[in-house]
Amino acid sequence: MPKFNEYLTLKEVQELLPTEFSPTKLIDKIQKLYESPKGIILFKEAKIKDSNESQYGVKKETVLNYKVSYVCLTVGFNGILLIPSELLINYFDENDTSKFGNGRSELKVHIIGDRFILKGRKTSSEFDLTCYFIPNDFCDYVQASPIENIWQEAKAFTDYEIQYREGSIRLRHESKIQKERIARIEDYTCQICGFHQSYVNSNGKTKYIIEVDHIIEKSQGGGENINNLLVLCPNCHAKKTYGVIKINSDYSIEDENGERKLLKQNRHLNLKGEIA
């Protein structure tokens, strides 16, 4: 069931974006404009009317004057719509959109099942935005994306400079979508023992009994770069956690008897180098 009473934070939105869309510089804090490798991205949060409609205030002039490449709209807690600005310009040109305050144009996105439809106010035109939706359930997104794209995103991922967020409580700062990418690349298979097991959850979706762990722990500065993640079954993960097995600097596995063996499966780790 869609979550319309919860909202993604700006940080959560940024983590949902593919790597090449990740913001690198804040241009206008008030209008929420960011520079990214794919051009200028405009962020807009939804004003939720009900579970079937979201409203957004977007200035056509902002899109044109700043040469915005993509407009990113939040959809409650469900995910984001990452829309090419050309599509919205066409929408503005074809429709007599209502105006409310400071020249903003009102966009109404209708949610019909799994589809997201931008409907014209005074015309019968419809813009189907479904293909631009990136769900907050990133597992579905990663599983459905071409493996070539997942490879590119995994290799391009840049670690966070700080691995913990300090505040009233100390929170791990990690990229769960990067972990999911590595699991997909390894075909959801344990790299140590070869365990592979899928199941169908209560929503009818295929999931996998697999875990992704850091080789160098977070507490020691390890993050989610492609060479610091290992795909493990729950049993091998527990063995690693409790020191029954050890990951050596050359990525070999040392068991409780001190014997070394190679990974049973490896598709993503660069064995030419060693763990930093």
N, C-alpha and C positions, 0 to 999 in steps of 0.2 A: 504494500500500500504506500503510495507516495507520501513523503513527509513535507507538508506545506507549512507546518508551524515551527520548523527549524530552518536555520539559515547557515550557509557556508560563510566562513570568514574569508577575508581577502587572501590570507596565506593558504587556506585550503583550496581556494580557487586556483591559485598559482600552481599548486602541486598537481592539480588535475590537468593542467595544460601540457601538451607535448613539449619536449625539451626545446625545440626550435622556436616555440612561442613564449618561452619563459621570460618574464620582464627583466631587463637589465638596468633600467634607469627610470625614475619617476620624473615625468615632464610637468604635469599639472595635478597637484594633490587634490584640489577642489573638484575638478572634473574627472579625476581618476584616469589620467592618461599615462601610459607607460610605453617606453621604447623597448623593442624586442628584436631578435634577429630577423623576424618576419615582418618588421615594420611597427608602426604605432598601434597599440591596442587600447581600446576604450572599454573600461569596466562599468557595468550598470547592474545594480541590484534590483530585484523584482519588488513591485508593490503588489502583493498577492490579494486578489479579490476573493477567489474561492479556489477549490481544488481543480477547477477546469480552466482557469484564466489567470495569466500574469500580465501586469502592466509595467512599462518602462518609459522613462522620460529621456529622449535622446535628441540632442540638437543637431540638425542637419548641417548647420554652419560649422559646428565643431568638427564633425566628420570630414567636411571639405577643407576647412582652413588648416587643420593639423595633418591633413592627408592620412587620416586613419585607415589602416589596412584591414583591421578586424575589430568587430564589436563583440565583447564577451558579456553575455547575459546570464545571471544566476537563475536557477529554477528551484526555488526553495532549497531543500537539502539534497535534492535528487541529483544535481549535477549542473552543467553549464552548457550554453549554446555559444559556439564560437563561429560567428557569422562573417563572411566577407563583406566589407563595407559597400561594395558595388551593389550587392543585393538590396541592402537597405536604401541606398540612393535611388535605385529603381522603384522601390516601394514608395518612397516619398514623392517621386516624380509622377507616379501613376495614380496616387490617391490623395484626396483632399483630407489630410490628417488634421485632427483637431489640435488646437493650440491651447496651452495652459502655462502661463508664467515663463518669462525669459525666452520665449521663442522655442521652447522644447516641443517636440512632436511626440505624441502618444503612440506607443506601439502596444498592441494587444496580441499576446500569443495565446492561442487556444490549445488546450491539452486534450487530445482525443485519443484515449487509449495510450498507446506508445508513440503517438505522433504529435508533433508540435507544428501548429499551423498559424502563420501570420496572415490575418484576413484584412482586406481593405475595408475602410469604413463606408465608403459610398460607391464601391464597385464590387463586382463579383470575383475579382482576382484573389487568388490565394497563393501564398508562398510557403511551401512545405520546408520546414527547417529541420526535420528529423535527422537528416544526414549530418547536421552540424552539432548534434548533441553528444556530449561526453559525460557519461554517467558517473556519479560519485562511487558507484560500485565498480571500481576500476578493474576488478577481476574479469567482468564481462567485456570491458573495453579491450583489455590485453588479450584475452582469448580470441576475440573476434578480429583483431587487427592482423594484417599480413605480417609474417614472421620477419620479413626484411625491415619493416618499419620498427618492430620491437627491437631488433638488433641495433638499428641506428640510434634509437632513443636511449637504449641501455649504454652504449658506448659514449654517447654525448653527455650523459648525466654528469654533473659536477657536484662534488660533495659539499655539504654545508660546512662553513668555516667553523661553526660551533656546534658540537654534537648534542648539547643539552640546552634546553631553554630554562633560564633561571627566573623564578618568580616566587610566589608564595609557596609553591612546591616545585621540585626539580623534575622537568619532563624531558624524556628522550626526544630528540629532534631527528626523525628519520623519514626516509621516503619509502612508504609501503608500496607504491606503484613500481618503484625500481626493483624491489624484492620480487614482485609479481612478474616483472619482465624476465628476471633471471630464471625464475621457476618455469616460465613458458619456454625459454630458450633450452633449458635442460629437460623439456617434455615432462615436467612434474615428476622427475625420477631422482631418487636418492643417489648422489654421486659416490657414496661410499659402498653401499650394499646393493644398489640397483632396484630397491623397492619402488613399485609403481602401483598405486591403487586409486581408482576414481569411485565416486558415488554420486547419487542424485539426491539433492536436498529437497526440503519441503516445498520449494518454489519450482521444482522440476528442472533445476539447473545442475549441470555437471560440475562437480568440485573434485578436489584432489586432497588426499591425506599426505600432505607434504609441508615442510617448514623451510624457511630460508634464514640462515644464521650468519653472523659476522665472523670472519676469520680473526681479524684483530678486533677486540671488543670495543664497544662504544666508550667504556670507561678508560680505554687506552688510546682513544682518538680515532678508532676505526669507524668508517662510515659506509655508504652504500655504493661506492664506485664499483665498477664491474669486476675488479680483481679482488674484492674483499667480501664477496658473498658466496656461500656454499649452500647448495640445495640438499636437504637432509630429511630422512624419514624421522618420525618422533623418537624411535629407538636410538638411532645414531646421534640425533641431536642431544638426547639425554646423556649418552656416553661421552660426548664431547664436553657438555656442561659440567659433568662430574669428574672429568679428567681421566676416564677409562681409556679414551683414545685422545691423541694429540695431533694437531695439524702442524707439520713442520714448515720451515721457511721455503722449501721447494715444492710445497703443496702435497707432499707424500703424507700418508697416514701412519702414525705409530701406535700400535696397540698396547694393551696392558703388559705384554711380554717384551716390549721394546722392539718388536719386529716391524719393519717398514713395508708398506705396500703402496702401489699407485692407486689413484682414484679409479673406481670402476667405470665411471662415465665423466667426461668433461667436454663441454662445448664452448664455454665462455671464458675460462681462466687462461691467462697468458702464461704458459709454462716456461717461456723463454726467460722470464724475469722471476724474481723471488718476492716474497711478501716483504713490504717495506718495514 
